[in-house]
């Protein structure tokens, strides 16, 4: 059994080296493209993160405005309650005065009728 040594010739080795270099360049470019894509994706995530932070700040600003408005509504409501309480007191006082005057007028009317009734029989006797 004979053993033959396979010895590549120079053009064959050169072509393998050229193909290897070509494949290496393709691999490097693909790797650079993939890294570029990863960088683009990372940039987009950073952009989205910035946008979400802006939205969060806007929500915080709006929340602060709503809290301010809520305080203003509470203050206005308290003022109206105070004024209506004062008006209620005045109306109650006026109602009490009205009842008192009505009672006094009723008593006065009864007294006047009594006095007139005493005068009327005297006028009939005369």
C-alpha angles and dihedrals in degrees: 000000000000124000117215119198114219108219114183117225124233098258090053093050090045092052091049090050092048092049090047092051090046092051090046091053090048090049092049091049092047090048090050089048092050091048089048090052090049089051091050091050090047090049090050091051090050090049091049090047090052091049092050090049089052090050090049090051091049091050089050090050091049091047089052090051091049091049089050091049090047090054090049091050091049090050092048091047090050091050092050091047090051093048093045090048089053091047090048089053091049092048090049090050091048090048091050090048090048092051091047092049091045090052092047091048090049091051090045091049091050091048092048092049090049092051092044091049089054090051096046097061089049090053090051091050093053 
